[in-house]
Amino acid sequence: MIGGVGAMPGQPGALPDEALDALVAVLDEIRLGRPSSRAELVAQTGLSRSVVAQRVSELIDRGLVVEGDPRPSTGGRPPRQLSFQSHAGHLLVADLGATSIDVAATTLDGRIVGHLDEPADIAAGPDAVLERVDKLFERLQAGTRGIGGRAWAIGIGVPGPVEFSTGRPISPPIMPGWDGYPIRERFVARYGAPTWVDNDVNLLALGEWHSGIATGHDNVVVVKVGTGIGAGIISDGRLHRGAQGAAGDVGHIQVAGARSVVCRCGNVGCLEALAGGAALARDGEEAARSGRSARLAAVLDRGRAVTAEDVAIAASFGDPVALELLQDAGRRVGTMLAGIVNFFNPSLIVIGGGVAQSGDALLASIRETVYRRSLPLATRDLLIQRSSLGALAGVMGAAAMVADELFGRDGLARWVAAGVPAADMPGT
């Protein structure tokens, strides 16, 4: 790889640190859709006119920025609109859930231009699941109108703990056969593009923070209540992954006074084992078999197992047992969140995931518990809201993750001299 931070003088395209910092600052303003004339860039970045002019010229020469027609002048030289060259290539992203695959092709600034989804079983193992991802990526590349250039990078989200530095799942409770699997290496070899892997809840948090209801909040907790339970944390405007990438694994916090239910992680009394989607399905089926819920018993009569969605539907029809199950799950999740509110003091909690979309009973119970059990100062301005992006949040977050890695300071330093990212760029 040519160039980068600390490159020897005289290498083609090499940038000293100060110039790289300015290049990233200017590119971020243009790429993220903020003011985009040279004069506006001077005001936003605090850089001098000459430095902005130099960096804009370099970005144009490198094909990352294009200059439009002059805008109306308010006196002096008419400003020209600067735009990020978002169609120079595309990103391929996938959000893998316990029971589904979502894939998308996006522009380089993360706008979705093609999307596909299908049911899947993460327990089928990495070879089977990732082969389906490959097939769906191929369909997107072949059938998406307006897809630009080649795949510059790939982002993958999985429903389990991920060591972000290596892109490998580590002892994921609901992903048998995935422990240590080289997801990154597989996609780098297949597509010749840098690849990043993270857990699905971090991607949900990035999606909401970049494009959803969390925009404008610097301290956010995004909780996914699906088959399992996890959290993504935005701290001071940055995703907090922790030392190894395991931050936010709240589903395995032990619930005080809980009955002895063994979690898939092997421990007893985990929040996920008592309030996640699998727990709701288990308790709903028990209520159906015992005759306590006629509406859930009707599901068994139709020849299939009770799901969390069935519990939510029954609750929407006023079934008292189903309502009690959702409210109890909400209280357990709310108790966990109250501890996080007292510790972290976010301004917003976003509740997402399949179970969270099930109606108002769960959300109302979470809210009541958080506000009752948290300190008044911590909840004075606290908002607790449902996810705004729905099923697209994961792939939107994956695209945001990849764009941040590609065009952030460290990433840009590794490839900008060569013109396009390389599969073997350091750090991927």
Summary of the structure (lengths in Angstrom):
residues: 428
radius of gyration: 23.7
end to end distance: 13.3
largest distance: 80.6
contacts: 1552
relative contact order: 0.13
helix: 44%
strand: 18%
